[in-house]
Amino acid sequence: MKRIFRSKIFYLLIFLVTLGIVLIFNNDKEPTEKLTEDEFFTTLEDGKVTFLELESQKSAYEIRGRLVGYEKDQYFIASVPNSEISLDRMNNAVGEHDIGKIEFKPEDTETSGWVTLLTTTIPFIIIFILFVVVLLITVVIKRLNRPR
């Protein structure tokens, strides 16, 4: 058994399993293209946008969208300040051009996978630790009460 723990293969296996778990929880797709605010408004006003998804954040809108010629898994991402001027520009451009689909998402309040993992496992860990402590206390009490 000691040879297994001293082996580099064992530690490599632990590293790969840990890396796999991290990659599973961080599987966000990168956008095909990142647009600046000016580039976004230019493409929107030119009618090159076919799909928009606006997500409200504290002081800005994070916008995901699809340009003309993009495939289903391709999209762009842009950040626009949360102001009346920006909203007016977007509304005017959307009114002029026929954009297929527009979605407004509220602020993201979804908990991450790590938080879910921790909140589901910590109670079991606490119960296990309490069980071990009670077991150790009973063993110590029995040894102290044992006649010599």
Rosetta silent file (secondary structure, phi, psi, omega in degrees, C-alpha in Angstrom):
SEQUENCE: MKRIFRSKIFYLLIFLVTLGIVLIFNNDKEPTEKLTEDEFFTTLEDGKVTFLELESQKSAYEIRGRLVGYEKDQYFIASVPNSEISLDRMNNAVGEHDIGKIEFKPEDTETSGWVTLLTTTIPFIIIFILFVVVLLITVVIKRLNRPR
SCORE:     score description
SCORE:     0.000 S_00000001
   1 L     0.000  -34.647 -179.759    0.000    0.000    0.000 S_00000001
   2 H   -66.921  -30.725 -179.925    2.891    2.375    0.722 S_00000001
   3 H   -65.820  -35.372 -179.510    4.227    1.867   -2.793 S_00000001
   4 H   -65.107  -45.368 -178.238    0.967    3.133   -4.264 S_00000001
   5 H   -70.077  -28.840  178.952    1.072    6.376   -2.264 S_00000001
   6 H   -80.523  -17.174 -177.352    4.743    6.925   -3.061 S_00000001
   7 L   -71.640  141.267  178.369    4.127    6.362   -6.729 S_00000001
   8 H   -70.760  -24.778 -179.937    3.892    9.421   -8.951 S_00000001
   9 H   -64.764  -38.549  179.204    1.061    7.784  -10.858 S_00000001
  10 H   -61.488  -46.088 -179.916   -1.202    7.959   -7.800 S_00000001
  11 H   -69.545  -33.108  175.414   -0.634   11.708   -7.418 S_00000001
  12 H   -65.370  -39.943  178.065   -1.072   12.234  -11.147 S_00000001
  13 H   -64.268  -43.078  177.309   -4.401   10.408  -10.981 S_00000001
  14 H   -61.660  -42.645  178.538   -5.558   12.592   -8.066 S_00000001
  15 H   -61.668  -44.181 -179.058   -4.534   15.706  -10.017 S_00000001
  16 H   -66.170  -38.487  177.300   -6.432   14.589  -13.135 S_00000001
  17 H   -65.000  -43.460  177.978   -9.598   13.812  -11.169 S_00000001
  18 H   -63.009  -43.117  177.972   -9.429   17.225   -9.479 S_00000001
  19 H   -62.022  -40.539  177.719   -8.850   18.932  -12.824 S_00000001
  20 H   -62.561  -41.000  178.794  -11.828   17.091  -14.302 S_00000001
  21 H   -64.617  -43.144  179.417  -14.102   18.237  -11.467 S_00000001
  22 H   -63.417  -41.577 -179.911  -12.997   21.853  -11.905 S_00000001
  23 H   -67.062  -32.725  177.960  -13.578   21.700  -15.667 S_00000001
  24 H   -65.207  -41.586 -178.553  -17.066   20.274  -15.168 S_00000001
  25 H   -77.852  -20.198 -179.751  -18.064   23.190  -12.939 S_00000001
  26 L  -115.160   59.100 -176.026  -16.448   25.796  -15.206 S_00000001
  27 L   -99.821   32.038  179.394  -17.836   24.782  -18.585 S_00000001
  28 L   -67.619  138.217  177.823  -18.803   28.277  -19.766 S_00000001
  29 L   -84.408  141.068  176.184  -18.493   28.772  -23.499 S_00000001
  30 L   -81.276  143.941  178.230  -16.393   31.638  -24.728 S_00000001
  31 L   -68.868  153.429  178.245  -18.105   34.050  -27.111 S_00000001
  32 L   -66.700  -37.856 -175.551  -17.200   33.920  -30.768 S_00000001
  33 E  -148.373  139.784  174.486  -16.580   37.644  -30.856 S_00000001
  34 E  -106.346  125.613 -179.375  -16.399   40.468  -28.320 S_00000001
  35 E  -107.449  144.726  172.132  -17.762   43.783  -29.530 S_00000001
  36 L   -78.138  173.639 -179.641  -17.157   47.211  -28.073 S_00000001
  37 H   -61.078  -45.870 -179.523  -20.088   49.503  -27.376 S_00000001
  38 H   -64.380  -42.781  178.220  -19.568   51.448  -30.630 S_00000001
  39 H   -62.523  -39.378  179.398  -19.206   48.278  -32.715 S_00000001
  40 H   -62.898  -49.243 -178.294  -22.382   46.881  -31.162 S_00000001
  41 H   -66.419  -34.125  177.700  -24.446   49.978  -31.913 S_00000001
  42 H   -64.510  -48.292  179.985  -23.026   50.194  -35.444 S_00000001
  43 H   -67.049  -34.833  178.682  -23.942   46.590  -36.260 S_00000001
  44 H   -67.392  -44.392 -179.280  -27.347   46.995  -34.585 S_00000001
  45 H   -71.827  -23.522  176.295  -28.157   50.179  -36.517 S_00000001
  46 L   -82.090   -7.216  178.428  -26.976   48.566  -39.780 S_00000001
  47 L    80.513   24.851 -178.325  -29.470   45.724  -39.250 S_00000001
  48 L   -92.647    1.820 -177.978  -26.858   42.978  -38.984 S_00000001
  49 E  -100.320  131.355  179.341  -28.200   41.571  -35.697 S_00000001
  50 E  -107.944  -18.717 -176.846  -30.708   38.694  -35.794 S_00000001
  51 E  -148.869  137.571  177.268  -30.979   37.801  -32.106 S_00000001
  52 E  -132.769  140.936  173.925  -30.439   39.744  -28.865 S_00000001
  53 E  -134.116  112.739 -177.854  -30.353   38.645  -25.250 S_00000001
  54 E  -102.900  129.951  177.249  -30.000   41.437  -22.695 S_00000001
  55 E  -120.678  120.081 -178.536  -28.996   40.687  -19.131 S_00000001
  56 E   -76.493  129.752  172.885  -29.245   43.502  -16.633 S_00000001
  57 L  -121.821 -173.223 -172.126  -26.310   43.947  -14.317 S_00000001
  58 L   -54.282  -58.820 -175.504  -25.561   46.686  -11.788 S_00000001
  59 L  -123.451   13.469 -178.113  -24.511   49.520  -14.076 S_00000001
  60 E  -152.434  164.989  170.989  -24.524   47.890  -17.495 S_00000001
  61 E  -105.640  129.337  171.289  -26.326   45.544  -19.814 S_00000001
  62 E   -95.638  123.064 -172.314  -24.464   42.457  -20.930 S_00000001
  63 E  -115.491  127.631  171.562  -25.683   41.688  -24.400 S_00000001
  64 E  -112.960  142.016 -179.185  -25.344   38.402  -26.241 S_00000001
  65 E  -159.247  174.338  179.632  -26.461   38.236  -29.797 S_00000001
  66 E  -124.962  132.190  177.593  -26.150   36.654  -33.163 S_00000001
  67 E   -90.989  164.954  176.407  -25.104   38.491  -36.300 S_00000001
  68 L   -61.294  130.662  179.810  -26.278   37.756  -39.820 S_00000001
  69 L    94.978   -9.226  177.635  -24.354   34.738  -41.087 S_00000001
  70 L   -75.761  147.809  173.472  -23.619   33.313  -37.629 S_00000001
  71 L   -84.098  177.853 -173.535  -24.403   29.686  -36.973 S_00000001
  72 L   -64.044  -33.300 -178.068  -26.500   28.556  -34.036 S_00000001
  73 L   -93.726    4.172  177.552  -23.553   28.065  -31.660 S_00000001
  74 L  -101.303  140.459  177.598  -21.826   31.336  -32.607 S_00000001
  75 L  -157.156  164.960  174.622  -22.591   34.584  -30.823 S_00000001
  76 E  -112.703  165.242  177.133  -21.107   37.903  -29.851 S_00000001
  77 E  -135.759  140.263  179.543  -20.993   39.578  -26.480 S_00000001
  78 E  -147.380  153.736  175.328  -20.999   43.294  -25.682 S_00000001
  79 E  -116.883  131.350 -178.980  -21.412   45.509  -22.635 S_00000001
  80 E  -127.031  136.939  179.439  -23.496   48.669  -22.822 S_00000001
  81 E   -61.871  147.090  179.451  -23.990   51.165  -19.987 S_00000001
  82 L   -83.028   84.486 -178.853  -27.356   51.094  -18.276 S_00000001
  83 L  -139.434  164.227  179.511  -28.546   54.532  -19.367 S_00000001
  84 H   -67.048  -34.997 -179.908  -31.516   56.062  -21.156 S_00000001
  85 H   -62.311  -45.895  179.496  -29.362   57.050  -24.124 S_00000001
  86 H   -64.059  -43.586  179.542  -28.252   53.446  -24.668 S_00000001
  87 H   -63.991  -39.665  178.023  -31.786   52.127  -24.273 S_00000001
  88 H   -63.843  -43.297  178.875  -33.139   54.729  -26.733 S_00000001
  89 H   -61.744  -42.276  179.170  -30.483   53.818  -29.312 S_00000001
  90 H   -66.634  -43.874 -179.624  -31.308   50.120  -28.946 S_00000001
  91 H   -62.951  -41.431  179.267  -35.067   50.702  -29.124 S_00000001
  92 H   -64.507  -43.106 -179.336  -34.748   52.891  -32.229 S_00000001
  93 H   -67.608  -39.368  178.843  -32.520   50.357  -33.995 S_00000001
  94 H   -67.034  -37.355  178.150  -34.789   47.453  -33.053 S_00000001
  95 H   -65.956  -35.142 -178.656  -37.820   49.407  -34.287 S_00000001
  96 H   -76.247  -37.090 -174.350  -36.200   50.116  -37.652 S_00000001
  97 L  -112.205  151.256 -178.356  -34.896   46.604  -38.335 S_00000001
  98 L   -88.491   95.908  176.975  -36.632   43.283  -38.022 S_00000001
  99 L   -92.052  127.788 -173.218  -34.750   41.447  -35.287 S_00000001
 100 L   -59.287  -44.750 -172.938  -36.022   37.892  -34.974 S_00000001
 101 E  -149.099  134.825  176.890  -35.876   37.448  -31.220 S_00000001
 102 E  -130.293  127.693  178.541  -35.163   39.646  -28.218 S_00000001
 103 E  -122.483  136.094  173.796  -34.917   38.278  -24.680 S_00000001
 104 E  -110.842  123.792  179.619  -34.561   40.250  -21.474 S_00000001
 105 E  -108.903  136.935  174.564  -33.088   38.357  -18.558 S_00000001
 106 L   -70.879  174.085  179.117  -33.253   39.631  -14.990 S_00000001
 107 L   -55.655  141.229 -176.981  -30.123   39.801  -12.874 S_00000001
 108 L   -74.379  114.543  178.610  -28.522   36.409  -12.489 S_00000001
 109 L  -115.166   16.066 -178.798  -29.257   35.069   -9.017 S_00000001
 110 L   -74.071  136.343  178.699  -28.378   31.464   -9.745 S_00000001
 111 L   -80.370  150.479 -178.018  -26.003   29.868   -7.271 S_00000001
 112 L   -77.206  166.524  179.258  -22.833   28.309   -8.571 S_00000001
 113 H   -65.842  -32.906  179.194  -22.123   24.595   -8.592 S_00000001
 114 H   -65.128  -42.861  179.877  -19.446   25.018   -5.926 S_00000001
 115 H   -64.033  -42.524  178.456  -21.897   26.620   -3.490 S_00000001
 116 H   -62.492  -43.638  178.656  -24.406   23.844   -4.106 S_00000001
 117 H   -60.832  -46.710 -178.746  -21.729   21.200   -3.594 S_00000001
 118 H   -66.049  -43.816 -177.559  -20.548   22.755   -0.328 S_00000001
 119 H   -69.723  -22.196  177.403  -24.025   23.329    1.097 S_00000001
 120 H   -88.610  -26.178 -177.409  -25.036   19.738    0.418 S_00000001
 121 H   -95.460  -28.368 -176.867  -21.882   18.083    1.768 S_00000001
 122 H   -59.870  -42.652  177.661  -21.029   20.231    4.808 S_00000001
 123 H   -58.451  -39.873  178.691  -23.969   18.977    6.949 S_00000001
 124 H   -67.796  -36.846  177.615  -22.875   15.362    6.377 S_00000001
 125 H   -65.090  -42.384  178.933  -19.278   16.230    7.223 S_00000001
 126 H   -63.377  -44.231  178.572  -20.396   17.909   10.470 S_00000001
 127 H   -62.031  -41.816  178.595  -22.531   14.902   11.420 S_00000001
 128 H   -62.646  -44.305  179.304  -19.612   12.563   10.687 S_00000001
 129 H   -63.192  -43.217  177.699  -17.230   14.657   12.808 S_00000001
 130 H   -62.266  -40.436  177.990  -19.726   14.740   15.687 S_00000001
 131 H   -61.557  -44.749  179.460  -20.154   10.969   15.458 S_00000001
 132 H   -64.449  -41.105  179.619  -16.375   10.444   15.591 S_00000001
 133 H   -63.647  -44.776  178.870  -16.034   12.834   18.558 S_00000001
 134 H   -63.638  -41.519  178.022  -18.798   11.054   20.499 S_00000001
 135 H   -62.188  -43.265  178.839  -17.238    7.690   19.689 S_00000001
 136 H   -66.226  -38.195  178.656  -13.815    8.866   20.883 S_00000001
 137 H   -64.635  -41.759  178.976  -15.276   10.307   24.079 S_00000001
 138 H   -65.812  -37.270  177.617  -16.999    7.006   24.901 S_00000001
 139 H   -65.620  -42.143  179.471  -13.774    5.084   24.279 S_00000001
 140 H   -65.262  -41.577  179.719  -11.820    7.448   26.549 S_00000001
 141 H   -64.916  -40.926  178.448  -14.457    7.200   29.298 S_00000001
 142 H   -64.039  -39.867  179.017  -14.414    3.391   29.118 S_00000001
 143 H   -68.048  -34.798  179.728  -10.624    3.350   29.391 S_00000001
 144 H   -72.125  -32.550 -178.397  -10.671    5.713   32.351 S_00000001
 145 H   -85.391   -8.050 -177.734  -13.287    3.630   34.164 S_00000001
 146 L   -69.904  133.647  179.138  -11.460    0.349   33.501 S_00000001
 147 L   -69.729  147.226 -177.317   -9.970   -1.176   36.679 S_00000001
 148 L  -100.947    0.000    0.000   -6.199   -1.302   36.773 S_00000001
